[in-house]
């Protein structure tokens, strides 16, 4: 993965580019978690119907 290369290259220096990569990964993780929560909620609601 690209992230492994970035982490191995400059762990000591916290560059804006490195921050952007981390922020993007966090955003995707939050989106996936939110989507999973919505699908579980939708499942519960449809079962109640």
Secondary structure, DSSP 8 states (H G I E B T S, - for coil): -HHHHHHHH-SSS--HHHHHHHHHHHHHHHHHHHHHHHHHHHHHHHHH-
